[in-house]
Amino acid sequence: MRIAIAVLAGLLLVLQYQLWFGPGGARDAWRLQQTVAAQRQQNELLRQSNDALEAEVKDLKSGLEAVEERARRELGMIRDGEVFYQIVEE
């Protein structure tokens, strides 16, 4: 009887070890959950970036105001008859 109890206790310990520390066990599942959460967060940031880019493309396609504003900001362009003042800080 004692041998059967010892065998069953040993089997229980082996199964518990595999459950917690073995491949596909609880530790691996926790790591996968962390990886999935990080990936979801990164996906959300990329989705927001894509939404902003999509809105900018729609603005550029829909009218000249967005194109003009971008040309002024990025290329330093001005209209005919405008006076351009540049302030240089020390």
N, C-alpha and C positions, 0 to 999 in steps of 0.2 A: 504494500500500500504506500509506503514511504517513497519507494522508487517511482511509482506512478505520479505522486504529488510533485516530486523533484523534477520529473520529466515535463509535466504540465507547467510548472513554474518556469523552467528553462525555456520552454516553447513560448510562453507568454512574454518573457523578457526579449526573446529574439524578435517576436512579432511587434512588440512595442518599439524596439530599436529601429526596425525597418519603417514603422509608421512615422516616427519622428525624425529620424536621421537618414534613412535610406533614400535611394533615387525615387523621385516622385512622391516623397513624403511631405510632411507638414512644412518643413523648412523650405523646400523647393516651391511649394504652393505659395508660401508667404512672399518669397522672392519674386515669383511671377506676378503676384498681385501688385507689388511695388513697381515692377517694370511696366505693367499695364497702366497704372495710375500716372506714372511719369509720361508715358507715351500719349495718354489722353490729354494731359496738360499741354504737351508740345503740339498736339494736333489742334487744340483750341487756339493757341497762339498763332499757328499758321493759318487757321481759318479766319481769324480776325485780320491778319495781314492780307489774305486774299480778298476779303470783303473790302478793305480799304483800297486795294489796287483796282478792284472792279469798279468801285465808285469813281475813282480817278479816271479810269478809261471812259466811263459813261460821260463824265464831265467834259473830257477832251473831245469826245465824239459829238456831243450835243451843241456846243457853242464855242464862240471865239473868246469868251471871257477867260475861261480856264487856260486856253492856249496863250493868250496875252499875258496873263498873270505868271505863268510858268516861264515865258520868254523873258519877262522883266526880272524875275527872281534869279533864274539860273544863268541867263545869258547877258544880263545887264542891258537889255535893249530898252530904247525909249522911242516915243512917237515923234513925228515931225512937229516942230514948234514947241516942244517941251524943253524945260531947262533941267539939267541933271546936276544935282549937288551931291558931292561926296565928302563926307566928314571923316577925316583921318584922326584916329585917337592915338595919343602918344604911348 
